[in-house]
Amino acid sequence: MKLIDYMPEYYDGVKEMVELLNSEQPTFDKQVDLMTRLLLNGFVMKADSQGLAIMEYELKIPTDLNKSLENRRYDILMRILPPHPITIKYFRELLKSFEISVDVEVDAVKDVLQAIGKYDDISKDQMDRLKYLLNVYVPANIDWSILTTADADSQLSLFVGVGSTYSIETSTNARLNEEAESRLPVYISVVHQFVIETENKAKEGQVI
């Protein structure tokens, strides 16, 4: 906003007035910025650190200057949310408005609520906000838990060949009066499997 733009047209070209307005312009800009900041500090999402500190004082929230402005804003918003019927639909919308990427599942029979999200999509600050909302909005008779999942890529070197199964049978005469059968699996590499099958036939009265 330039002061000279709001002067009457008959001042156009008057050097004295132009120089006077140009000299007053910095002071005018500072006053405009101050008034604008005072206005913006009345809104949580537009307030600066000083404005947020005033809101935190009014809400009895400890001011932590180590937190980012975004996290301080969300802390204030969670305290000043208007009363609303607690429904699962509203709770999902609430999580979405707070940019918390989780899905909520409720087991009405077991009275259990589970928040499920991906580990890479949820920051520590978002996790703290999620815990706060769950503590505040989930009824006391419902247990809640948070489940985070992660995708993992793994590489495994394998021998690619023809998979074969071999069966080796041996029989021996034993002196026992019973028959016994045993199987012993032997694994060689990843794709080959050997099964050694041993069958013992017992005959009464013989010596080994």
C-alpha positions as CSV (number, residue, x, y, z in Angstrom):
1,M,0.0,0.0,0.0
2,K,1.6,3.2,-1.2
3,L,0.5,6.5,0.4
4,I,1.0,8.4,-2.8
5,D,-1.7,6.2,-4.5
6,Y,-4.3,7.6,-2.1
7,M,-3.6,11.2,-2.5
8,P,-5.7,13.5,-4.7
9,E,-4.8,13.8,-8.3
10,Y,-3.7,17.4,-8.0
11,Y,-0.7,16.3,-6.0
12,D,0.6,14.3,-9.0
13,G,3.9,15.7,-10.1
14,V,4.4,17.8,-7.0
15,K,7.9,16.9,-5.9
16,E,7.7,18.2,-2.4
17,M,4.6,16.0,-1.7
18,V,6.1,13.0,-3.3
19,E,9.2,13.2,-1.2
20,L,7.2,13.8,2.0
21,L,5.1,10.8,1.4
22,N,8.1,8.6,0.5
23,S,9.7,9.6,3.8
24,E,6.6,8.6,5.7
25,Q,6.1,5.4,3.9
26,P,8.3,3.2,6.1
27,T,6.5,4.3,9.3
28,F,3.2,3.8,7.6
29,D,4.2,0.2,6.5
30,K,5.2,-0.7,10.1
31,Q,1.9,0.5,11.4
32,V,0.0,-1.5,8.8
33,D,2.0,-4.6,9.6
34,L,1.3,-4.2,13.3
35,M,-2.4,-3.8,12.7
36,T,-2.5,-6.8,10.4
37,R,-0.6,-8.9,12.9
38,L,-2.9,-7.9,15.7
39,L,-5.8,-9.0,13.5
40,L,-4.2,-12.3,12.5
41,N,-3.3,-13.1,16.1
42,G,-7.0,-13.6,16.8
43,F,-7.0,-16.7,14.6
44,V,-5.2,-19.9,15.6
45,M,-4.1,-20.9,12.2
46,K,-2.7,-17.4,11.4
47,A,-1.2,-16.4,14.7
48,D,2.5,-16.0,15.3
49,S,4.4,-17.3,18.3
50,Q,3.4,-14.3,20.4
51,G,-0.3,-14.7,19.5
52,L,-0.2,-18.4,20.3
53,A,1.5,-17.7,23.6
54,I,-1.5,-15.5,24.6
55,M,-3.9,-18.3,23.6
56,E,-1.8,-20.9,25.5
57,Y,-1.9,-18.7,28.6
58,E,-5.7,-18.3,28.4
59,L,-6.1,-22.1,28.0
60,K,-3.5,-22.9,30.6
61,I,-1.3,-24.8,28.1
62,P,2.4,-24.7,28.9
63,T,4.3,-22.7,26.3
64,D,7.0,-24.8,24.7
65,L,9.1,-22.7,22.3
66,N,10.9,-25.8,21.2
67,K,7.7,-27.0,19.4
68,S,7.0,-25.8,15.9
69,L,4.2,-23.3,15.4
70,E,2.1,-25.9,13.6
71,N,2.2,-28.3,16.6
72,R,1.4,-25.4,19.0
73,R,-1.6,-24.5,16.8
74,Y,-2.9,-28.1,16.9
75,D,-2.5,-28.2,20.6
76,I,-4.7,-25.1,20.9
77,L,-7.3,-26.3,18.4
78,M,-7.7,-29.6,20.3
79,R,-8.6,-27.6,23.5
80,I,-11.1,-25.3,21.9
81,L,-13.0,-27.8,19.8
82,P,-16.7,-27.1,20.1
83,P,-19.0,-29.7,21.8
84,H,-20.2,-32.3,19.3
85,P,-21.9,-35.7,19.5
86,I,-19.3,-38.4,19.5
87,T,-19.8,-40.6,16.5
88,I,-17.3,-42.7,14.6
89,K,-18.1,-40.6,11.5
90,Y,-17.3,-37.4,13.3
91,F,-14.2,-38.9,14.8
92,R,-12.9,-39.9,11.4
93,E,-13.5,-36.4,10.0
94,L,-11.8,-35.0,13.1
95,L,-8.7,-37.0,12.5
96,K,-8.7,-36.0,8.8
97,S,-9.0,-32.3,9.7
98,F,-5.9,-32.7,12.0
99,E,-4.0,-34.4,9.1
100,I,-3.6,-37.7,10.9
101,S,-3.5,-40.5,8.3
102,V,-5.1,-43.4,10.2
103,D,-8.2,-45.5,9.7
104,V,-10.4,-46.3,12.6
105,E,-12.1,-49.6,13.2
106,V,-14.6,-50.3,16.0
107,D,-15.7,-53.7,17.3
108,A,-19.0,-52.8,19.0
109,V,-19.3,-56.3,20.5
110,K,-15.9,-56.4,22.2
111,D,-15.9,-52.6,22.9
112,V,-12.6,-52.1,21.2
113,L,-11.4,-49.3,18.9
114,Q,-8.3,-49.6,16.8
115,A,-6.5,-46.9,14.9
116,I,-4.5,-48.3,12.0
117,G,-1.9,-46.4,10.0
118,K,1.4,-46.7,8.2
119,Y,4.5,-46.0,10.2
120,D,6.0,-43.7,7.5
121,D,2.8,-41.6,7.3
122,I,2.6,-40.7,11.0
123,S,5.1,-38.4,12.6
124,K,5.8,-38.3,16.3
125,D,3.8,-35.0,16.7
126,Q,0.8,-36.6,14.9
127,M,1.1,-39.6,17.1
128,D,0.9,-37.4,20.2
129,R,-2.2,-35.6,18.8
130,L,-3.8,-39.0,18.0
131,K,-3.2,-40.2,21.6
132,Y,-4.7,-37.0,23.0
133,L,-7.9,-37.3,20.8
134,L,-8.3,-40.9,21.7
135,N,-8.0,-40.2,25.4
136,V,-10.5,-37.3,25.1
137,Y,-13.1,-38.6,22.6
138,V,-13.2,-42.3,23.1
139,P,-15.7,-43.4,25.8
140,A,-14.2,-44.8,29.0
141,N,-15.9,-48.2,28.5
142,I,-14.1,-48.7,25.1
143,D,-10.5,-49.9,24.9
144,W,-8.4,-48.4,22.2
145,S,-5.1,-49.2,20.6
146,I,-2.9,-47.9,17.8
147,L,-1.4,-50.2,15.2
148,T,1.2,-49.0,12.7
149,T,2.4,-51.0,9.8
150,A,5.5,-50.7,7.7
151,D,6.5,-52.0,4.2
152,A,9.8,-53.8,4.0
153,D,11.7,-54.8,1.0
154,S,14.0,-57.7,1.3
155,Q,16.3,-59.4,-1.2
156,L,17.3,-63.1,-1.0
157,S,19.6,-64.8,-3.4
158,L,18.2,-68.2,-4.5
159,F,19.5,-70.9,-6.7
160,V,17.1,-71.3,-9.6
161,G,17.0,-74.8,-10.9
162,V,14.7,-77.8,-11.2
163,G,13.2,-78.8,-7.9
164,S,13.3,-82.6,-7.3
165,T,12.1,-84.9,-4.6
166,Y,14.0,-88.1,-4.0
167,S,12.8,-91.1,-2.0
168,I,15.4,-93.6,-0.8
169,E,14.1,-96.8,0.7
170,T,16.2,-99.3,2.6
171,S,15.1,-102.4,4.4
172,T,17.0,-104.4,7.1
173,N,16.2,-107.4,9.1
174,A,16.0,-106.9,12.8
175,R,15.4,-109.1,15.7
176,L,12.6,-107.2,17.2
177,N,9.1,-108.4,17.2
178,E,7.7,-105.2,15.7
179,E,8.0,-103.1,12.6
180,A,9.2,-99.5,12.7
181,E,9.2,-96.9,10.0
182,S,11.1,-93.6,10.1
183,R,11.3,-90.6,7.7
184,L,14.3,-88.2,7.8
185,P,14.0,-85.0,5.7
186,V,17.2,-83.7,4.4
187,Y,17.3,-80.2,2.8
188,I,20.0,-79.4,0.3
189,S,20.0,-75.8,-0.9
190,V,16.6,-74.1,-1.2
191,V,14.9,-76.0,-4.0
192,H,16.0,-79.6,-3.4
193,Q,14.4,-81.8,-0.8
194,F,15.5,-85.4,0.0
195,V,13.5,-87.8,2.0
196,I,15.2,-90.9,3.3
197,E,12.7,-93.5,4.3
198,T,13.8,-96.4,6.3
199,E,11.7,-99.5,7.0
200,N,12.7,-102.0,9.6
201,K,11.2,-105.5,9.5
202,A,11.6,-107.5,12.6
203,K,11.7,-111.2,12.9
204,E,11.5,-113.0,16.2
205,G,14.5,-115.1,17.4
206,Q,17.2,-113.5,15.2
207,V,20.3,-111.7,16.3
208,I,21.5,-108.5,14.9
